[in-house]
Amino acid sequence: MAYSEDLAERIRTHLEGNPKIEEKKMFGGLAFLLSGNMSVGIIGDELMVGVGKDAHDEMVALPGARIMDFTGQEMKGWLVVGTPGIKKEEALGEWVERGVTFASSLPAK
């Protein structure tokens, strides 16, 4: 599955200047890793974002967010945010920041 290069560029803008971020093609999409941990990623034209298990239920209620079930099972702590939830740059930035905050809470790989 291809990923949206437009969305990738928008995410890169939000992550600009963070030397700990690495891009890696994964899952047929693109992942943005912080110290080896995925913070956000792209599948098609949607954003995958790590929010952690504690924030999962609160974050899934936000506009455009839904439970990630990439493997056919719910992946608690991970969400998919569709186009309506990331259309505005401010909203995308907030999701990217949530993902970075989550990834930074994990031990480096």
N, CA, C and O of each residue as an XYZ file, in Angstrom:
436
protein
N       0.850     -1.182      0.000
C       0.000      0.000      0.000
C       0.892      1.241      0.000
O       1.820      1.341      0.802
N       0.622      2.141     -0.859
C       1.378      3.397     -0.935
C       0.926      4.333      0.187
O      -0.147      4.172      0.768
N       1.772      5.302      0.464
C       1.415      6.287      1.480
C       1.405      7.672      0.854
O       2.039      7.903     -0.175
N       0.693      8.578      1.473
C       0.555      9.941      0.978
C       1.850     10.725      1.199
O       2.231     11.003      2.336
N       2.503     11.068      0.126
C       3.728     11.863      0.226
C       3.410     13.273      0.722
O       4.235     13.901      1.385
N       2.221     13.766      0.404
C       1.800     15.077      0.901
C       1.720     15.066      2.420
O       2.210     15.985      3.076
N       1.104     14.030      2.981
C       1.017     13.914      4.432
C       2.409     13.746      5.033
O       2.698     14.307      6.090
N       3.265     12.985      4.374
C       4.639     12.806      4.865
C       5.351     14.151      4.959
O       6.036     14.419      5.946
N       5.198     14.988      3.957
C       5.836     16.313      3.975
C       5.272     17.181      5.094
O       6.014     17.905      5.757
N       3.986     17.109      5.300
C       3.369     17.886      6.379
C       3.908     17.436      7.743
O       4.188     18.263      8.611
N       4.048     16.125      7.920
C       4.590     15.603      9.176
C       6.043     16.029      9.337
O       6.449     16.453     10.419
N       6.826     15.919      8.272
C       8.233     16.338      8.339
C       8.365     17.779      8.811
O       9.283     18.108      9.562
N       7.459     18.631      8.377
C       7.483     20.035      8.804
C       7.317     20.139     10.317
O       7.989     20.941     10.966
N       6.431     19.335     10.871
C       6.188     19.369     12.316
C       7.348     18.760     13.108
O       7.563     19.112     14.268
N       8.084     17.859     12.488
C       9.187     17.187     13.175
C      10.547     17.825     12.885
O      11.569     17.406     13.427
N      10.542     18.824     12.043
C      11.781     19.487     11.626
C      12.612     19.915     12.841
O      12.090     20.476     13.804
N      13.889     19.641     12.772
C      14.791     20.063     13.832
C      14.950     19.055     14.957
O      15.736     19.289     15.875
N      14.234     17.951     14.915
C      14.387     16.923     15.946
C      15.376     15.874     15.427
O      15.013     15.050     14.588
N      16.607     15.896     15.911
C      17.634     14.989     15.384
C      17.417     13.524     15.768
O      18.081     12.642     15.223
N      16.507     13.258     16.686
C      16.259     11.881     17.111
C      15.228     11.176     16.240
O      14.954      9.992     16.439
N      14.655     11.889     15.281
C      13.629     11.314     14.402
C      14.289     10.657     13.190
O      15.175     11.223     12.551
N      13.828      9.456     12.904
C      14.302      8.700     11.750
C      13.074      8.208     10.977
O      12.097      7.769     11.583
N      13.120      8.278      9.674
C      12.036      7.755      8.845
C      12.370      6.336      8.412
O      13.517      6.016      8.098
N      11.346      5.496      8.401
C      11.552      4.114      7.980
C      10.290      3.595      7.306
O       9.189      3.742      7.837
N      10.451      2.994      6.147
C       9.307      2.385      5.480
C       8.951      1.103      6.227
O       9.781      0.210      6.400
N       7.698      1.039      6.663
C       7.195     -0.104      7.429
C       5.723     -0.319      7.110
O       5.009      0.623      6.766
N       5.280     -1.547      7.223
C       3.852     -1.881      7.100
C       3.264     -1.409      5.765
O       2.055     -1.196      5.677
N       4.075     -1.246      4.744
C       3.584     -0.723      3.475
C       3.357      0.772      3.515
O       2.756      1.336      2.600
N       3.826      1.412      4.555
C       3.679      2.855      4.719
C       4.990      3.465      5.171
O       6.065      2.957      4.852
N       4.900      4.542      5.906
C       6.082      5.253      6.380
C       5.929      5.523      7.868
O       4.885      5.997      8.316
N       6.980      5.217      8.636
C       6.969      5.445     10.080
C       8.005      6.504     10.431
O       9.048      6.615      9.786
N       7.698      7.278     11.465
C       8.625      8.266     12.008
C       8.995      7.781     13.408
O       8.171      7.786     14.322
N      10.241      7.367     13.554
C      10.727      6.780     14.793
C      11.476      7.816     15.616
O      12.226      8.632     15.080
N      11.264      7.770     16.911
C      11.991      8.615     17.849
C      12.813      7.679     18.719
O      12.258      6.895     19.489
N      14.125      7.757     18.600
C      15.026      6.866     19.342
C      14.638      5.400     19.154
O      14.729      4.602     20.086
N      14.204      5.055     17.942
C      13.854      3.684     17.604
C      12.416      3.290     17.872
O      12.008      2.184     17.516
N      11.639      4.159     18.488
C      10.231      3.881     18.784
C       9.328      4.671     17.838
O       9.539      5.864     17.622
N       8.319      3.996     17.275
C       7.423      4.695     16.360
C       6.572      5.703     17.120
O       5.941      5.381     18.127
N       6.572      6.920     16.615
C       5.731      7.972     17.189
C       4.470      8.129     16.345
O       3.354      8.072     16.863
N       4.657      8.325     15.055
C       3.550      8.413     14.108
C       3.948      7.686     12.833
O       5.126      7.421     12.591
N       2.962      7.375     12.038
C       3.212      6.735     10.759
C       2.080      7.037      9.801
O       1.062      7.621     10.173
N       2.276      6.633      8.574
C       1.273      6.866      7.534
C       0.959      5.552      6.838
O       1.858      4.826      6.412
N      -0.305      5.265      6.733
C      -0.804      4.171      5.899
C      -1.828      4.807      4.972
O      -2.836      5.346      5.431
N      -1.575      4.746      3.680
C      -2.455      5.412      2.724
C      -2.411      6.904      2.963
O      -1.352      7.525      2.867
N      -3.552      7.478      3.274
C      -3.595      8.920      3.565
C      -4.034      9.171      5.005
O      -4.541     10.241      5.341
N      -3.827      8.153      5.849
C      -4.227      8.269      7.253
C      -3.008      8.221      8.163
O      -1.975      7.642      7.826
N      -3.159      8.844      9.321
C      -2.101      8.924     10.308
C      -2.276      7.836     11.361
O      -3.365      7.659     11.906
N      -1.200      7.111     11.642
C      -1.168      6.205     12.788
C      -0.429      6.963     13.880
O       0.585      7.609     13.615
N      -0.927      6.886     15.091
C      -0.277      7.626     16.170
C      -0.312      6.822     17.468
O      -1.344      6.273     17.854
N       0.835      6.770     18.121
C       0.920      6.136     19.426
C       0.511      7.133     20.495
O       1.038      8.243     20.555
N      -0.424      6.737     21.333
C      -0.869      7.616     22.417
C      -0.698      6.952     23.776
O      -0.825      7.611     24.808
N      -0.411      5.661     23.784
C      -0.275      4.926     25.032
C      -1.611      4.392     25.516
O      -2.669      4.932     25.194
N      -1.545      3.338     26.283
C      -2.772      2.682     26.763
C      -3.580      3.567     27.695
O      -4.811      3.529     27.675
N      -2.899      4.369     28.516
C      -3.615      5.207     29.481
C      -4.451      6.295     28.803
O      -5.520      6.650     29.300
N      -3.980      6.821     27.684
C      -4.677      7.908     26.984
C      -5.601      7.408     25.870
O      -6.341      8.193     25.276
N      -5.559      6.124     25.594
C      -6.276      5.548     24.454
C      -7.759      5.928     24.411
O      -8.230      6.465     23.409
N      -8.489      5.656     25.478
C      -9.944      5.875     25.473
C     -10.297      7.353     25.304
O     -11.267      7.691     24.626
N      -9.518      8.217     25.914
C      -9.755      9.661     25.778
C      -9.464     10.136     24.351
O     -10.233     10.912     23.784
N      -8.372      9.677     23.784
C      -7.948     10.139     22.458
C      -8.820      9.584     21.331
O      -9.014     10.259     20.320
N      -9.344      8.376     21.483
C     -10.159      7.787     20.421
C     -11.469      8.548     20.240
O     -12.123      8.417     19.205
N     -11.853      9.335     21.229
C     -13.083     10.131     21.149
C     -12.888     11.438     20.380
O     -13.860     12.145     20.112
N     -11.640     11.769     20.021
C     -11.365     13.018     19.304
C     -11.759     12.894     17.833
O     -11.785     11.791     17.287
N     -12.067     14.027     17.188
C     -12.521     14.007     15.794
C     -11.542     13.297     14.851
O     -10.345     13.584     14.834
N     -12.087     12.372     14.075
C     -11.311     11.678     13.059
C     -10.563     10.461     13.556
O     -10.034      9.695     12.750
N     -10.505     10.260     14.882
C      -9.736      9.146     15.446
C     -10.584      7.884     15.538
O     -11.794      7.932     15.760
N      -9.910      6.760     15.362
C     -10.562      5.468     15.556
C      -9.520      4.464     16.051
O      -8.314      4.698     15.960
N     -10.002      3.374     16.562
C      -9.135      2.327     17.083
C      -8.336      1.710     15.939
O      -8.875      1.440     14.866
N      -7.075      1.496     16.175
C      -6.220      0.852     15.182
C      -6.387     -0.652     15.308
O      -6.243     -1.215     16.394
N      -6.690     -1.295     14.191
C      -6.823     -2.751     14.185
C      -6.065     -3.330     13.005
O      -6.581     -4.152     12.248
N      -4.847     -2.887     12.872
C      -3.985     -3.251     11.750
C      -3.855     -4.761     11.580
O      -3.759     -5.252     10.455
N      -3.849     -5.488     12.667
C      -3.676     -6.937     12.611
C      -4.995     -7.688     12.701
O      -5.002     -8.917     12.781
N      -6.108     -6.967     12.688
C      -7.411     -7.592     12.865
C      -7.840     -7.615     14.320
O      -8.956     -8.023     14.643
N      -6.948     -7.176     15.192
C      -7.253     -7.055     16.610
C      -6.942     -5.634     17.044
O      -6.034     -4.994     16.514
N      -7.704     -5.148     18.012
C      -7.480     -3.803     18.537
C      -6.062     -3.684     19.087
O      -5.600     -4.545     19.836
N      -5.389     -2.622     18.713
C      -4.048     -2.342     19.213
C      -4.166     -1.200     20.220
O      -4.033     -0.028     19.869
N      -4.415     -1.559     21.462
C      -4.621     -0.583     22.534
C      -3.392      0.320     22.639
O      -2.261     -0.160     22.725
N      -3.626      1.616     22.631
C      -2.531      2.583     22.712
C      -2.165      3.181     21.359
O      -1.364      4.113     21.283
N      -2.754      2.643     20.293
C      -2.509      3.146     18.932
C      -3.823      3.506     18.275
O      -4.814      2.787     18.403
N      -3.826      4.630     17.568
C      -5.013      5.101     16.872
C      -4.703      5.382     15.416
O      -3.550      5.586     15.038
N      -5.735      5.388     14.617
C      -5.666      5.859     13.235
C      -6.498      7.129     13.193
O      -7.615      7.172     13.707
N      -5.943      8.157     12.577
C      -6.661      9.419     12.442
C      -6.850      9.667     10.952
O      -5.885      9.804     10.200
N      -8.107      9.722     10.543
C      -8.442      9.935      9.145
C      -8.335     11.399      8.751
O      -8.109     12.273      9.589
N      -8.501     11.643      7.472
C      -8.348     12.979      6.900
C      -9.122     14.067      7.646
O      -8.559     15.137      7.877
N     -10.378     13.852      8.034
C     -11.085     14.933      8.748
C     -10.379     15.384     10.028
O     -10.469     16.551     10.409
N      -9.677     14.459     10.691
C      -9.019     14.783     11.947
C      -7.650     15.424     11.805
O      -7.084     15.909     12.785
N      -7.107     15.429     10.571
C      -5.764     16.001     10.345
C      -5.750     17.003      9.197
O      -4.689     17.397      8.712
N      -6.930     17.404      8.775
C      -7.040     18.336      7.655
C      -6.380     19.676      7.967
O      -5.662     20.233      7.137
N      -6.630     20.186      9.166
C      -6.034     21.461      9.573
C      -4.639     21.210     10.117
O      -4.401     20.226     10.818
N      -3.729     22.100      9.792
C      -2.334     21.954     10.198
C      -2.181     21.916     11.715
O      -1.356     21.168     12.240
N      -2.967     22.712     12.409
C      -2.895     22.732     13.872
C      -3.278     21.366     14.452
O      -2.636     20.884     15.386
N      -4.315     20.751     13.903
C      -4.755     19.434     14.379
C      -3.692     18.380     14.099
O      -3.403     17.552     14.963
N      -3.105     18.399     12.908
C      -2.033     17.457     12.591
C      -0.877     17.638     13.565
O      -0.333     16.659     14.076
N      -0.502     18.884     13.824
C       0.587     19.167     14.754
C       0.314     18.618     16.148
O       1.222     18.111     16.807
N      -0.929     18.716     16.595
C      -1.289     18.193     17.914
C      -1.155     16.680     17.954
O      -0.670     16.127     18.941
N      -1.584     15.998     16.882
C      -1.450     14.544     16.827
C       0.012     14.135     16.775
O       0.421     13.198     17.460
N       0.800     14.830     15.970
C       2.231     14.513     15.884
C       2.878     14.688     17.254
O       3.677     13.852     17.675
N       2.541     15.755     17.941
C       3.097     15.996     19.277
C       2.689     14.895     20.255
O       3.498     14.473     21.082
N       1.457     14.432     20.170
C       1.021     13.325     21.031
C       1.868     12.084     20.770
O       2.294     11.400     21.700
N       2.103     11.809     19.501
C       2.921     10.648     19.146
C       4.353     10.771     19.628
O       4.931      9.802     20.122
N       4.926     11.951     19.490
C       6.297     12.190     19.941
C       6.375     12.070     21.463
O       7.315     11.481     21.995
N       5.400     12.621     22.150
C       5.375     12.530     23.612
C       5.301     11.078     24.052
O       6.006     10.666     24.974
N       4.448     10.303     23.395
C       4.343      8.881     23.722
C       5.665      8.171     23.470
O       6.170      7.476     24.351
N       6.231      8.337     22.279
C       7.483      7.658     21.936
C       8.624      8.058     22.860
O       9.486      7.238     23.174
N       8.632      9.310     23.297
C       9.711      9.763     24.180
C       9.579      9.185     25.599
O      10.526      9.243     26.384
N       8.410      8.634     25.920
C       8.220      8.023     27.237
C       8.749      6.588     27.277
O       8.816      5.973     28.341
N       9.123      6.064     26.115
C       9.596      4.685     26.019
C      11.124      4.640     26.047
O      11.777      5.606     25.652
N      11.699      3.530     26.509
C      13.161      3.413     26.472
C      13.652      3.364     25.022
O      13.003      2.778     24.156
N      14.790      3.980     24.775
C      15.370      3.985     23.428
C      15.701      2.552     23.007
O      16.060      1.708     23.827
N      15.569      2.311     21.715
C      15.897      0.982     21.167
C      17.272      1.017     20.539
O      17.740      0.004     20.019
